[in-house]
């Protein structure tokens, strides 16, 4: 009986996590893995807050794409892993580790739902000491 309850709870947990994962576009994770700002641009909101290594700017999506291209060119990306993700009402987020030639960076990416799809309204990238 206890094994059945544990298995039932595990299945419920996996189902819940898979539902939450659908709210973060898979293309965003793929763009970070490749270090591809053009691919990331397709998921940016009209206005984006970028916080790159403690420098905060509010820009339109074209300027955000250029800033991210500059960041990626200065930090050759070798991988990206999602450490945590979540959803609340009409917003969601991912927290991940961006592995580059210059070390690891913590990436916080915040989404909001606009016209039925999730778009990025804030990206925060900070150097980690790992």
N, C-alpha and C positions, 0 to 999 in steps of 0.2 A: 504494500500500500504506500509506504513512504517513498519508494523508488518512483512510483507513478506520479506522485505529487511533485517530486523534484523534477522529473522529466517534463511534466506539464508546465511548471514554472519556467524551466529553461526554454521551452518552445515559445512561451508567451514573451519572454525577454528577447529572444532572437527575432520574433515577429515585430515587436515594438521597435527595436533598433533598425530593422530593415525599413520600416515605414518612415522613421526619422531620416534615414539616409537619403530617401528619395527627394527631400526638400532642398538638398544641396546639389546643384548641377554637377554631374560627373566631369563635365568639361572644364570646370574650374580647377579641380584637382589635377586633371591631365595637363592643363596649362602651366600650373606651378611645377609639376614634375619635369616639364620640358623647358621651363624658363621662357615661355612664349607669351610675350605681352600682347601680341596681335590676337591670339586665341583668347586670352583673358579679356580683351576689350569687348568681346561679344556678350559678356556677362556684367559689364559695368553699368551702373545707374547713370543718369544724366549728370548728376553731381556726386563726386566721390571725395571722402576725406581720406587722405593718405598720411600715414604716420610712418616715416622711414627713418629708423634709428634716431628717434626722439625729435624729429623735425615734422611738424604738422602743417599740412596745406589742404585747402578745400579747392578743388579744381573740377573742370568738366571732364567728361570721359576721354576726350582726345588728349588732353594734357596729362591725365592719369596714365594713359597708355604709354605716352612718351617717357614719363618718370619711371614707370615700371620697366620699360625697355632699357633705360639708362641703368637702373639697378641691376637687371639681369646681365647686362653686358659687363658690368664691373664685378659681378659675382657669378661666375659660370656655375650653373645649377647642375648637380649630379643626382638629385633625388628630392622627393617630397613625401612625407608620411602624415596622415591625419591621425592626431593623437586623441582628439575629442570633437564631438559635434553635438549640436542640440537645436531645439526648436521651441518657440513659444509664440502662440497666436500667429501673426503674420510675419514673423521674423525667424531667422535661423543663423547659425554661426558654425565655423570650423576653427579649430586650433590645431596647428600642425608644425612640423619641423622641416625647414627647407635646408637641405644639405648643399653647400657650395664649395668651390675651391678655396674660398676665404673663411671657411668655418660654417657653423650652423646658425640658423636664424629661426626665431619663433615667429610664426605667422598667425595672426588673428584676422579672420575674414568674416565680416558681418553682412547679412543679406536681409532684404525686405521684399515682400511680395508686391509687385507692381503689374497690373494687367494680367494676373494669373500666373506670372512666373517670378522666380526669385532672382533679384539682381543685387550686385555688390554695392553697398553704400559706404563701407569703410574697410580699409586694409591697414593693418598695423604690422610692421616688420621690425623686430628687435634682435640684435646680436645676442647669442647665448654664450655662456662660458663653459660649454661642454667640450 
